[in-house]
């Protein structure tokens, strides 16, 4: 992805807030720590499109807000494919949606 590894490390350490745990084996991480690491790593690369699978609610409410800001405000010029079971999340963050119900796809779009 042509990203400086030192930048990825700095960004991931700062954003994930894992501190020195960042240098511990991932197998020792809790599920929340793994989610923070994965989310921070994915944001360390400037993609045109992000695929998000309900990980926005990672960690405590303050960290969740930090994730939302980083993804939906700082990268609002990017495309995001959000997979969610939460209708309110879809309404809050999406201007187009496809709902899969009983094997049928239903398309919705803001006017």
C-alpha distances in whole Angstrom, upper triangle without the diagonal:
4,6,9,10,14,13,11,14,17,15,16,19,20,19,20,24,24,25,26,25,22,23,25,24,23,26,28,26,28,26,26,24,22,21,21,18,16,16,15,12,11,12,10,7,9,9,12,14,14,16,19,21,24,22,23,26,25,27,30,31,30,26,26,27,24,22,23,23,20,19,22,23,20,18,21,19,17,18,18,20,22,24,27,31,32,33,33,30,29,32,30,27,27,28,28,29,29,32,33,36,38,36,36,33,35,33,33,32,33,36
4,7,9,12,11,11,14,16,15,16,19,20,20,21,24,25,25,26,26,22,23,25,25,24,27,29,28,30,29,28,26,24,24,22,20,18,19,17,14,14,14,11,9,10,11,14,16,17,20,22,25,27,25,26,29,27,29,32,33,31,28,28,29,25,23,25,25,21,21,23,24,21,19,22,21,19,20,21,23,25,27,30,34,35,36,36,32,32,34,33,29,29,31,31,32,33,35,36,40,42,40,40,37,38,36,36,35,36,38
4,6,9,7,7,11,12,11,13,16,17,16,18,21,21,22,22,23,19,20,23,23,22,25,27,25,27,26,25,23,21,21,20,17,16,16,14,11,12,12,8,7,9,11,14,16,16,19,21,24,26,23,24,27,25,27,29,30,28,25,25,26,22,21,23,22,18,18,22,22,18,17,21,20,18,20,20,23,24,27,29,33,33,35,34,31,31,33,31,28,28,30,31,31,33,35,36,40,42,40,40,37,38,36,36,35,35,38
4,5,5,6,9,10,11,12,14,16,16,18,20,20,20,21,21,18,18,22,22,22,25,26,25,27,27,26,23,22,22,20,17,17,18,15,12,14,14,10,10,12,15,18,20,20,22,23,26,28,25,25,28,26,27,29,30,28,25,26,27,23,22,24,23,20,20,24,24,20,20,23,23,21,23,24,26,27,29,32,35,36,38,37,33,33,36,33,30,31,33,34,35,36,38,39,43,45,43,43,41,41,39,39,38,38,41
4,5,5,6,9,10,10,12,14,15,16,18,18,17,18,18,14,15,18,18,18,22,23,22,24,24,24,21,19,20,18,15,15,16,13,11,13,13,10,10,13,16,20,21,20,22,23,25,27,24,24,27,24,25,28,29,27,24,25,26,23,21,24,24,20,21,24,25,21,21,25,24,23,24,24,26,27,29,31,35,35,37,37,33,33,36,34,31,32,34,35,35,36,38,39,42,44,43,43,41,42,40,40,39,39,42
4,5,5,6,9,10,11,12,14,15,17,16,16,16,17,14,14,18,19,19,23,23,22,25,25,24,21,20,21,18,16,17,17,14,12,15,14,11,12,15,18,22,23,22,24,25,27,28,25,25,27,24,25,27,29,26,23,25,26,22,21,24,23,20,21,25,25,21,21,25,25,24,26,26,28,29,31,33,36,36,38,37,34,35,37,34,31,33,35,36,37,38,40,41,44,47,45,46,43,44,42,42,40,41,43
4,5,5,6,8,10,11,12,14,15,16,16,17,18,14,16,19,20,20,24,24,22,25,24,23,20,20,20,17,15,16,15,12,11,13,12,8,10,12,15,19,20,19,22,22,25,26,23,23,25,23,23,25,26,24,21,22,23,19,18,21,20,16,18,21,21,18,18,22,22,21,23,23,25,26,28,30,34,34,36,34,31,32,34,31,28,30,32,33,34,36,37,39,42,45,43,43,41,41,39,39,37,37,40
4,6,5,6,8,10,10,11,14,14,14,15,16,12,14,17,18,17,20,21,19,21,21,20,17,16,16,14,11,12,12,9,7,10,9,6,8,11,14,17,18,17,19,19,22,23,20,20,22,20,21,23,24,22,19,20,21,18,16,19,19,15,16,20,20,17,17,21,21,19,21,21,23,23,25,27,31,31,33,32,28,29,32,29,26,28,30,31,32,33,35,36,39,41,40,40,38,38,37,36,35,36,38
4,6,5,6,9,10,10,12,12,11,12,13,9,10,14,15,15,19,19,17,20,20,19,16,15,16,13,11,12,13,10,8,12,12,9,11,15,17,21,21,20,21,21,23,24,21,21,23,20,20,22,24,22,19,21,22,18,17,21,20,17,19,22,22,20,20,24,24,23,24,24,25,26,27,29,32,32,35,34,30,31,34,31,28,30,33,34,34,35,37,38,41,43,42,43,40,41,39,39,38,38,41
4,6,5,6,8,10,11,12,11,12,14,11,12,16,18,17,21,21,19,21,22,20,17,17,17,14,12,14,14,10,10,13,12,9,12,15,18,21,22,21,23,22,24,25,21,21,23,20,20,22,23,20,18,20,20,17,17,20,19,16,18,21,21,18,19,23,24,23,25,24,26,26,28,30,33,32,35,33,30,31,33,30,28,30,33,34,35,36,38,39,42,45,44,44,41,42,40,39,38,38,41
4,6,5,6,8,10,11,12,14,15,12,14,17,19,18,21,21,19,20,20,18,15,16,15,12,11,12,11,7,8,10,9,6,10,12,15,18,19,17,19,19,21,22,18,18,20,17,18,19,20,18,15,17,17,13,13,16,15,12,14,18,17,14,15,19,20,19,21,21,23,23,25,26,29,29,31,30,26,28,30,27,24,26,29,30,31,33,34,36,39,41,40,41,38,38,36,36,34,34,37
4,6,5,6,8,9,10,12,12,9,11,14,15,14,18,18,15,17,17,15,12,12,12,9,7,9,9,5,6,9,8,7,10,13,16,19,19,17,18,17,19,20,16,16,18,15,15,18,19,17,14,15,17,13,12,16,16,13,14,18,18,16,17,20,22,20,22,20,22,22,23,25,27,27,30,29,25,27,29,26,24,26,29,30,30,32,33,34,37,39,38,39,37,37,36,35,34,34,37
4,6,6,6,6,6,8,9,7,10,12,14,14,17,17,14,16,17,15,12,13,13,10,8,11,11,8,9,13,12,10,14,17,19,23,23,20,22,20,22,22,18,18,19,16,15,17,19,17,14,16,18,14,14,18,18,15,17,21,21,19,20,23,25,23,25,24,25,25,26,27,30,29,32,31,27,29,31,29,26,29,32,33,33,35,36,37,40,42,41,42,40,40,39,38,37,37,40
4,6,5,8,8,11,12,10,13,16,18,17,21,20,17,18,19,16,13,15,15,11,11,13,12,9,11,14,12,11,14,16,19,22,23,20,22,21,22,22,18,17,18,16,15,16,17,15,12,15,15,12,13,16,15,13,16,19,18,16,18,21,23,22,24,23,25,24,26,27,29,29,31,29,26,28,30,27,25,28,31,32,33,34,36,37,40,42,42,42,40,40,38,37,36,36,38
4,6,8,10,13,13,11,15,17,18,17,20,19,16,17,17,14,12,13,12,8,9,11,9,6,9,11,9,9,13,15,17,20,20,17,19,17,19,18,15,14,15,12,12,14,15,12,9,11,12,9,9,12,12,10,12,15,15,14,15,18,20,19,21,20,22,21,22,23,26,25,27,26,22,24,26,23,21,24,27,29,29,31,32,33,36,39,38,39,36,36,34,33,32,32,35
4,5,8,11,10,9,12,14,15,13,17,16,13,13,13,10,8,10,9,5,6,9,8,6,9,11,10,11,14,17,18,21,21,18,18,16,18,17,13,13,13,10,10,12,14,12,9,11,13,10,10,13,14,12,14,17,18,17,17,20,23,21,22,20,22,20,22,22,25,24,27,25,22,24,27,24,22,25,28,29,29,31,31,32,35,37,37,38,35,36,35,34,33,33,36
4,6,9,9,9,12,14,16,15,18,16,13,14,15,12,9,12,12,8,9,12,12,9,12,15,14,14,18,20,22,25,24,21,22,20,21,20,16,15,15,12,11,12,14,12,9,12,14,11,12,15,16,14,17,20,20,19,20,23,26,24,26,24,25,24,25,25,27,26,29,27,24,27,29,26,25,28,31,32,32,34,34,35,38,40,40,41,39,39,38,37,36,36,39
4,6,5,6,9,10,12,11,14,12,10,11,13,10,7,10,11,8,8,12,12,10,12,15,15,15,19,21,23,26,26,22,23,21,21,20,17,17,17,13,12,13,16,15,12,15,17,14,14,18,19,17,19,22,23,22,23,26,28,27,28,25,26,25,26,26,28,28,31,29,26,29,31,28,27,30,33,34,34,35,35,36,38,41,40,41,39,40,39,38,38,38,41
4,5,6,8,10,13,13,16,14,12,14,16,14,11,13,15,12,11,15,15,13,14,18,17,16,20,23,25,29,28,25,26,24,25,24,20,20,20,17,15,16,19,17,14,18,19,17,17,21,21,19,22,25,25,23,25,28,30,29,30,28,30,28,29,29,32,31,34,33,30,32,34,31,30,33,36,37,37,38,39,40,42,44,44,45,43,44,43,42,41,41,44
4,5,6,7,11,12,15,13,12,15,17,16,12,14,16,14,12,16,17,15,16,20,20,18,22,25,27,31,30,27,28,26,27,26,23,23,23,19,18,19,22,20,18,21,23,20,20,24,24,22,25,28,28,27,28,31,33,31,33,31,32,31,31,32,34,34,37,36,33,35,37,35,33,36,39,40,40,41,41,42,44,46,46,47,45,46,45,44,44,44,47
4,5,5,8,9,11,9,8,11,13,13,9,11,13,12,10,14,16,14,15,18,19,18,21,25,26,30,29,26,26,24,24,24,20,21,21,17,15,18,21,20,17,19,22,20,19,23,24,22,24,27,28,27,27,30,32,31,31,29,30,29,29,29,31,31,35,34,31,33,36,33,32,34,38,38,38,38,39,39,41,43,43,44,43,43,43,42,42,43,46
4,6,8,8,12,11,9,12,14,13,9,10,12,10,8,11,13,11,12,15,16,15,18,21,23,27,26,23,23,22,23,23,19,20,20,17,16,18,21,20,17,19,21,19,18,22,22,20,22,25,26,24,25,28,30,28,29,27,28,27,27,28,30,31,34,33,30,32,34,32,30,32,36,36,36,37,37,38,40,42,41,43,41,42,41,41,40,41,44
4,7,8,11,11,11,14,16,16,12,13,15,14,11,14,17,15,14,18,19,17,20,24,25,29,29,26,26,25,26,26,22,24,24,20,19,22,25,23,20,23,25,22,22,26,26,24,25,29,29,27,28,31,33,31,32,30,31,30,30,31,33,34,37,36,33,35,38,36,33,36,39,40,39,40,40,40,43,45,44,45,44,45,44,44,44,44,47
4,6,8,7,8,12,14,15,11,12,15,14,12,15,17,16,16,19,21,20,22,26,27,31,30,27,27,25,25,26,22,24,24,20,19,22,25,24,21,23,26,24,23,26,28,25,26,30,31,30,30,33,35,32,33,31,31,30,30,31,33,34,37,36,33,35,38,36,34,36,40,40,39,40,40,40,42,44,43,45,43,44,44,44,44,45,48
4,5,6,7,11,13,15,11,11,14,14,12,14,17,17,16,19,21,20,22,26,27,30,29,26,26,24,24,25,21,24,24,20,20,23,26,26,22,24,27,25,24,27,29,26,27,30,32,30,30,33,35,32,32,30,30,29,29,30,32,33,36,36,33,35,38,36,34,36,39,39,38,38,38,38,40,42,41,43,41,43,43,43,44,44,48
4,5,5,9,10,11,9,7,11,12,9,11,14,14,13,16,18,18,20,24,24,28,26,23,22,21,20,21,18,20,20,17,17,20,23,23,20,21,24,22,21,24,26,24,24,27,29,28,28,31,32,29,29,27,27,26,25,26,28,29,33,32,29,31,34,33,31,32,36,36,34,35,35,34,36,38,37,39,38,39,39,39,40,41,45
4,6,8,10,12,10,9,13,14,12,13,17,17,17,19,22,22,24,27,27,31,29,25,24,23,21,22,19,22,22,18,18,21,25,25,22,23,26,25,23,27,29,27,27,30,32,31,31,33,35,32,32,29,28,27,26,27,28,30,33,34,31,32,36,34,33,34,38,37,36,36,35,34,36,37,37,39,38,40,40,41,41,43,46
4,7,10,11,9,9,13,14,13,15,18,18,18,20,23,23,25,28,29,32,31,27,26,24,23,23,20,22,21,18,17,20,23,24,21,22,26,24,23,26,28,27,27,30,32,31,31,34,36,33,33,31,30,28,28,28,29,30,34,34,31,33,36,35,33,35,39,39,37,37,37,36,38,39,39,41,40,42,42,42,43,44,47
4,6,8,6,6,9,10,10,12,14,15,15,18,20,20,22,26,26,29,28,24,23,21,20,19,16,19,18,14,13,16,20,20,17,19,22,21,19,23,25,23,24,27,29,28,28,31,33,30,30,27,27,25,24,25,26,27,30,30,27,30,33,31,29,32,35,35,34,34,34,34,35,37,37,38,37,39,39,39,39,40,44
4,5,5,6,9,10,11,12,14,15,17,18,20,21,24,27,27,30,28,24,22,20,18,17,15,17,15,12,11,14,17,18,16,17,20,20,18,21,24,23,23,26,28,28,28,30,32,30,30,27,26,24,23,22,23,24,28,28,25,27,30,29,28,30,34,34,32,32,32,32,33,35,35,37,36,37,37,37,38,38,42
4,5,5,6,9,10,11,12,14,15,16,18,20,22,25,25,27,25,21,19,17,15,14,11,14,13,10,10,13,16,18,15,15,19,18,17,19,22,21,21,23,26,26,26,28,30,27,27,23,23,20,19,19,20,21,24,24,22,24,27,26,25,27,30,30,29,29,28,28,29,31,31,33,32,33,33,33,34,35,39
4,5,5,6,9,10,11,12,14,15,17,18,21,23,24,26,24,20,19,16,14,13,10,12,10,7,6,10,13,14,11,11,15,15,13,16,19,18,18,21,23,23,23,25,28,26,25,22,22,19,19,18,19,20,23,23,20,23,25,24,23,25,29,29,28,28,28,28,30,32,32,33,32,33,33,32,33,33,37
4,5,5,6,9,10,11,12,14,15,16,19,22,23,26,24,20,19,17,16,15,12,13,13,9,8,11,15,15,12,13,16,15,14,17,19,18,19,22,23,23,23,26,28,26,26,23,23,21,21,21,22,23,26,26,23,25,28,26,24,27,31,31,30,30,30,31,33,35,34,36,34,35,35,34,35,35,39
4,5,5,6,9,10,11,12,14,15,18,20,21,24,22,18,17,15,14,14,11,13,13,10,10,14,17,17,14,14,18,17,15,18,20,18,18,21,23,23,22,25,27,24,24,21,21,19,19,19,21,22,26,25,22,24,27,26,24,26,29,30,28,29,28,29,31,32,32,34,32,33,33,33,34,34,38
4,5,5,6,8,10,11,12,14,16,19,19,21,19,15,14,12,11,11,7,9,10,7,8,12,14,15,11,11,15,14,11,14,17,15,15,18,20,20,20,22,24,21,21,18,18,16,16,16,18,19,22,22,19,20,24,22,20,22,26,26,25,25,25,26,28,30,30,31,29,30,30,29,30,31,34
4,6,5,6,8,10,11,12,15,17,18,21,19,16,15,13,13,13,9,10,10,7,8,11,13,13,9,10,13,11,9,13,15,13,14,17,19,18,18,21,23,21,21,18,19,17,18,18,20,20,23,23,19,21,24,22,20,23,26,27,26,27,27,28,31,33,33,33,31,32,31,31,31,31,35
4,6,5,6,9,10,11,13,16,17,20,19,16,16,14,15,15,11,13,14,10,11,15,17,16,12,13,16,14,12,15,17,15,15,19,20,19,19,22,24,21,22,19,20,19,19,20,23,23,26,26,22,24,27,25,23,25,28,28,28,29,29,30,32,34,34,35,33,34,33,33,33,33,37
4,6,5,6,9,10,12,15,15,18,16,13,12,11,12,13,9,11,13,10,13,16,18,18,14,14,16,15,12,15,17,14,14,17,19,18,17,20,22,19,19,16,17,16,16,18,20,21,24,24,20,22,25,23,21,22,26,26,25,25,26,26,29,31,30,31,29,31,30,30,30,31,34
4,5,5,6,9,11,13,13,16,14,11,11,9,10,11,8,9,11,9,11,14,15,15,11,11,13,11,8,11,13,10,10,13,16,15,14,17,19,16,16,14,14,14,15,16,19,19,22,21,18,19,22,20,17,19,23,23,22,24,24,25,28,31,30,31,28,29,28,27,27,28,31
4,5,5,6,9,12,13,16,15,12,13,12,14,15,11,11,13,11,13,15,16,15,11,12,14,11,9,12,13,10,11,14,16,14,14,17,19,17,18,16,17,17,18,19,23,23,25,24,20,22,24,22,19,22,25,26,25,27,28,29,32,34,34,34,32,32,31,30,30,30,33
4,5,5,7,11,12,15,15,12,13,13,15,16,13,14,16,14,16,19,20,19,15,16,17,15,12,15,16,13,13,16,18,16,15,18,19,17,18,16,17,17,19,21,24,24,27,26,23,24,26,24,21,23,26,26,26,27,28,29,32,35,33,34,32,33,31,31,31,31,34
4,5,6,8,9,12,11,8,9,10,12,14,12,12,15,14,16,19,20,19,16,15,17,14,11,14,15,11,10,14,16,14,12,16,16,14,14,12,14,14,16,18,22,22,24,24,20,21,23,22,19,20,23,23,23,24,25,26,29,32,31,31,28,29,28,28,27,28,31
4,5,7,8,11,11,9,11,11,14,15,12,12,15,14,16,18,19,17,14,14,15,12,9,11,12,8,8,12,13,11,10,13,14,12,13,12,14,15,17,19,22,22,24,23,20,20,23,20,17,19,22,22,23,24,26,28,31,34,32,32,30,30,28,27,26,27,30
4,7,9,13,13,12,14,14,17,19,16,16,18,17,18,21,21,20,16,17,17,14,12,15,14,11,11,15,15,12,12,16,16,14,16,15,18,18,21,23,26,26,28,27,23,24,26,24,21,22,25,26,26,28,30,31,34,37,36,36,33,33,31,31,30,30,33
4,6,10,11,10,13,14,17,19,17,17,20,19,21,24,24,23,19,19,20,17,15,16,16,12,12,15,16,13,11,15,15,12,14,14,16,18,20,23,26,27,28,28,24,24,26,24,21,22,24,24,25,27,29,30,33,36,34,34,31,32,30,30,29,29,32
4,7,9,9,13,14,18,20,18,17,21,20,23,25,25,23,20,20,20,17,15,16,15,12,11,13,14,11,9,12,11,9,11,12,15,17,20,23,26,26,27,27,23,23,25,23,19,20,22,22,23,25,28,29,33,36,34,33,30,31,28,28,26,26,29
4,5,7,10,12,16,18,17,17,21,20,23,26,25,24,21,20,21,18,16,16,16,13,11,13,15,12,9,12,11,8,9,10,12,15,17,20,24,25,25,25,22,21,23,22,18,18,19,20,21,22,25,26,30,33,31,30,27,27,25,25,24,24,27
4,7,10,13,17,19,19,18,22,22,25,27,27,26,23,22,22,20,17,17,17,14,12,13,14,13,9,10,8,5,6,8,11,14,17,20,24,24,25,24,21,20,22,20,17,16,17,17,19,20,23,25,29,31,29,28,25,25,23,22,21,22,24
4,7,10,13,16,16,16,19,20,23,25,25,25,22,20,20,19,16,15,16,14,11,12,14,13,10,11,10,6,4,5,7,10,13,17,20,21,21,22,18,17,19,18,14,14,15,15,15,17,20,21,25,28,26,25,22,22,20,20,19,20,22
4,6,10,12,12,12,16,16,20,22,22,22,19,17,18,16,13,13,14,12,9,11,13,13,10,11,11,8,6,5,6,8,11,14,18,18,19,20,16,15,18,17,13,13,15,15,15,17,19,20,24,26,25,25,21,22,20,20,19,20,23
4,7,10,10,11,15,15,19,22,21,22,19,17,18,18,14,14,16,14,11,13,16,16,13,14,15,11,9,6,5,6,8,11,15,16,17,18,15,14,17,17,13,13,15,15,14,14,16,17,21,23,22,22,19,20,18,19,19,20,24
4,6,7,8,11,12,15,18,18,19,16,13,15,15,11,11,14,13,10,11,15,16,13,14,16,13,11,7,6,5,6,9,12,13,15,16,12,12,15,14,12,12,15,15,14,15,16,17,20,23,22,22,19,20,19,19,19,20,24
4,6,8,10,11,15,18,18,19,17,14,16,17,13,13,17,16,13,14,18,19,17,17,19,16,14,10,8,6,5,6,10,11,14,15,12,12,16,15,13,14,17,16,14,14,15,15,18,20,20,20,18,19,19,19,20,22,25
4,5,7,9,12,15,14,17,14,11,14,15,12,11,15,15,13,14,17,19,17,18,20,18,16,12,11,7,6,5,8,9,12,12,9,10,14,13,12,13,17,17,15,15,15,16,18,21,21,21,19,20,20,19,20,21,25
4,5,6,9,12,13,14,11,9,12,12,9,10,14,13,11,13,16,17,16,17,20,18,16,13,12,10,9,9,12,12,15,15,12,13,16,15,14,15,19,19,18,19,19,20,22,24,24,25,23,24,23,23,23,24,28
4,5,9,11,10,12,9,6,8,9,6,7,10,10,9,10,13,15,14,15,18,16,15,12,12,10,10,10,12,12,14,13,10,12,14,12,11,14,17,18,17,19,19,21,23,26,26,26,24,24,23,22,22,22,26
4,6,8,8,10,8,5,8,10,8,9,12,13,12,13,16,18,18,18,21,20,19,16,16,13,13,11,12,11,14,13,10,13,16,14,13,16,20,21,19,21,21,22,24,26,27,27,26,25,25,24,24,24,28
4,7,8,10,7,6,9,10,8,10,13,13,13,15,17,18,18,20,23,21,20,17,17,15,15,14,15,15,18,17,14,17,19,17,16,19,23,24,22,24,23,24,26,29,29,30,28,28,28,27,27,27,31
4,7,8,6,6,10,10,10,12,15,15,15,17,19,20,21,22,25,24,24,21,21,18,18,17,18,17,21,19,17,20,22,20,19,22,26,27,26,27,27,28,29,32,32,33,32,32,31,30,30,30,34
4,6,5,6,9,10,11,12,14,16,17,18,19,20,22,23,26,25,25,23,23,20,20,19,20,18,21,19,17,20,22,19,20,23,26,28,27,29,28,30,31,34,34,35,33,33,32,31,31,31,34
4,5,5,6,9,10,10,12,14,15,16,17,19,20,21,25,24,24,21,22,19,20,18,19,17,19,16,15,18,19,17,17,21,24,26,25,27,27,29,30,33,34,34,32,31,31,29,29,28,31
4,5,5,6,9,10,11,12,14,15,16,17,19,20,24,23,24,22,23,21,22,20,22,20,22,19,17,20,21,18,18,22,25,27,27,29,29,31,33,36,37,37,34,34,33,31,30,29,32
4,5,5,6,9,10,10,12,14,15,15,17,19,22,21,22,19,21,19,20,19,21,19,21,19,17,20,21,18,17,21,24,26,26,28,28,30,32,35,35,35,33,33,31,30,29,29,32
4,5,5,6,9,10,11,12,13,15,16,17,20,19,20,17,18,15,16,15,17,15,18,15,13,16,17,14,14,17,21,23,22,24,24,26,28,31,31,32,29,29,28,26,26,25,29
4,5,5,6,9,10,10,11,13,14,15,19,18,19,17,19,16,18,17,19,17,18,16,13,16,17,13,13,17,20,22,22,25,25,28,30,33,33,33,30,29,28,26,25,24,27
4,5,5,6,9,10,10,11,13,14,18,17,19,17,19,17,19,19,21,19,21,19,16,18,19,16,15,18,21,23,24,26,27,29,32,35,35,35,32,31,30,28,27,26,29
4,5,5,6,8,10,10,11,13,16,15,16,14,15,14,16,16,18,17,19,17,14,16,17,14,13,16,19,21,21,23,24,26,29,32,32,31,29,28,27,25,25,24,27
4,6,5,6,7,9,10,11,14,14,14,12,14,12,15,14,17,15,16,14,11,13,14,11,9,13,16,18,18,21,22,24,27,30,30,30,27,26,24,22,21,21,24
4,6,5,5,6,9,9,13,13,15,14,16,15,18,18,21,19,19,17,14,16,16,13,11,15,17,20,21,24,25,28,30,34,33,33,30,29,26,24,23,22,24
4,6,6,5,7,9,12,12,14,12,15,15,18,18,21,20,21,19,16,17,18,15,13,16,18,20,21,24,26,28,31,34,33,33,30,29,27,25,24,23,26
4,6,6,5,7,10,9,10,9,12,11,14,15,19,18,19,17,14,14,16,13,10,12,15,17,18,20,22,24,27,31,30,29,26,26,23,22,21,20,23
4,6,6,5,9,9,10,9,12,11,15,15,18,17,17,15,12,12,13,10,7,10,12,15,16,19,21,24,26,30,30,28,25,24,22,20,18,17,20
4,5,5,9,10,12,12,15,15,18,19,22,20,20,18,15,16,16,13,10,13,15,17,19,22,24,27,30,34,33,32,29,27,25,22,20,19,21
4,6,8,9,12,13,16,16,20,21,24,23,23,21,18,19,19,16,13,16,17,20,21,24,27,29,32,36,35,34,31,30,27,25,23,22,24
4,5,6,8,9,13,14,18,19,23,21,22,20,17,17,18,15,12,14,15,17,19,22,24,27,30,33,32,31,28,27,24,23,21,20,22
4,5,8,9,12,13,17,19,22,20,20,19,16,15,15,13,10,11,12,14,17,20,22,25,28,32,31,29,26,25,22,20,17,16,18
4,7,10,13,15,19,21,24,23,23,22,19,18,18,16,13,13,13,15,18,20,23,26,30,33,32,30,26,25,22,21,18,17,19
4,6,10,12,16,18,22,21,21,21,18,16,18,16,12,12,13,14,16,18,21,24,27,30,29,28,24,23,21,20,17,17,20
4,7,10,13,16,19,19,19,19,16,14,16,15,11,10,11,11,13,15,18,20,24,27,25,24,20,20,17,17,15,16,18
4,6,10,12,16,16,16,16,13,11,14,13,9,8,10,10,11,13,16,18,21,24,23,22,19,19,16,16,15,16,19
4,7,10,13,14,14,15,12,10,13,14,10,9,11,10,9,10,13,14,18,21,19,19,16,16,14,14,14,16,19
4,6,10,10,11,12,9,8,11,11,9,8,11,10,9,10,11,13,16,20,19,18,15,15,14,14,14,16,19
4,7,9,11,12,10,9,12,13,11,11,14,12,10,10,10,11,14,17,16,16,14,14,14,15,16,18,21
4,5,8,10,7,7,11,12,11,11,14,13,10,11,10,11,13,16,16,16,15,15,15,15,16,18,22
4,6,9,8,9,12,13,13,13,16,15,12,12,10,10,11,14,15,16,15,15,16,15,18,19,23
4,5,5,6,9,10,11,12,15,14,12,13,11,13,14,17,18,18,16,16,16,15,17,17,21
4,5,5,6,9,10,10,12,12,10,11,10,12,13,16,18,17,15,13,14,12,14,14,18
4,5,5,6,9,10,12,13,12,14,13,16,17,20,22,21,19,17,16,14,15,14,18
4,5,5,6,8,11,12,11,13,13,16,17,21,22,21,18,17,16,14,15,15,18
4,5,5,5,8,9,7,10,10,13,15,19,19,18,15,14,13,11,11,12,15
4,6,6,8,9,9,12,12,15,17,21,21,20,17,15,13,10,10,10,13
4,6,9,11,11,15,15,18,20,24,25,23,20,18,16,14,13,11,15
4,7,9,10,13,15,18,20,24,24,22,19,18,16,13,12,11,15
4,5,7,10,12,16,18,22,22,20,16,15,12,10,9,9,12
4,7,11,13,17,19,23,22,20,16,14,11,8,6,5,9
4,7,10,13,16,20,19,17,13,11,8,6,4,6,10
4,6,10,13,16,16,13,10,8,6,5,6,9,12
4,7,10,13,12,10,6,5,5,6,9,12,15
4,6,10,10,8,6,5,7,8,11,14,17
4,7,6,6,5,6,9,11,15,18,21
4,5,5,6,8,11,13,17,20,22
4,6,8,10,14,16,20,23,26
4,7,10,13,16,20,23,26
4,7,10,13,17,20,23
4,7,10,13,17,19
4,7,10,14,16
4,7,11,13
4,7,10
4,6
4
